[in-house]
């Protein structure tokens, strides 16, 4: 089972799980969950963003254009789902 299938199964399960099961899942994963409003307090995330920014600034990473990104997404979508 690939990670996409697992994610969808978990999404579906969490939507219908009772409060006791939700709390158990949350307690299991609590240390891994980053509050989306406080992501900037996570030193690893900020360091990764800084490294990516510096790579772009120095030209080490050329990046891609929006058009290239959209093309990649469309090709991936067609490959996965067909036309």
Residue, then its C-alpha position, 0 to 999 in steps of 0.5 A: x500500500x503506497x503512502x497516498x492510499x494510506x493518507x486517504x484511508x487515514x483521512x476517511x477514518x479520522x472524519x468518522x472516528x469517535x472522540x476517544x479514538x481521535x484523542x488516542x490518535x492525537x496523543x500518539x502523534x502529538x510530538x510530530x504535529x506542528x501547529x500551523x500557526x507556529x511553524x516558524x518556531x521550529x528551528x529545523x523548518x526555518x533552517x531548511x527555508x533559509x538553506x533553500x532561500x540561500x541556494x536560490x540567491x546564490x544561483x546554486x538552485x535555479x528553481x523553476x518557473x510557474x509555467x514549468x511547475x504547471x506543466x509538471x503538475x499536468x503531466x503528473x495528473x495525466x499520468x496518474x489519472x489519464x486525460 
